[in-house]
């Protein structure tokens, strides 16, 4: 996605894209803490 399009999106849509792509890459997002679960990411990197 071009930067001008990405940065013109509302913050909620940007977050949705980041979480979706990060999840596809093996990450785990903690919705309550609104941050990445670093323990889950370390496990998926192995």
N, C-alpha and C positions, 0 to 999 in steps of 0.2 A: 504494500500500500504506500503510495507517495506521502511524503512528510506533510505536504500542505493539506492533504485530505485527512490524515491522521490527527493533526493538530487542530483541525476545524471541527472535529467531532466533540460532542459533549463529554465531560469527564466520565460519566457512567458508561458510555459506549467504548471509550478508550480502555477503561478497566476491564470491560467484558472481553475485548479482543486480547488484551495482555494475559488475562487469566486463561482464556481458551487456548491460546498458543502455548503458554507455559505448561498447561496441563497435558497438551499433546506431546510436549517435550519431556514429560515424566515428572513434572512438579506437582505439588499438592498445595492448594490455597486454603488457608484457614479463614473462613468467612467471618467468624466471630471476632478474631483479632485483626482482620483485614490485612494480613501479611502472609508471606510464603512460609510453609512448614519446612523449616530448614532440615529437620531430622528426616523427613520424608524425602527430601531432595538428595541428601547424602546417601540414603539407601538406594535410590534409583540410579545413582551415578556408579554404583559398584557393578 
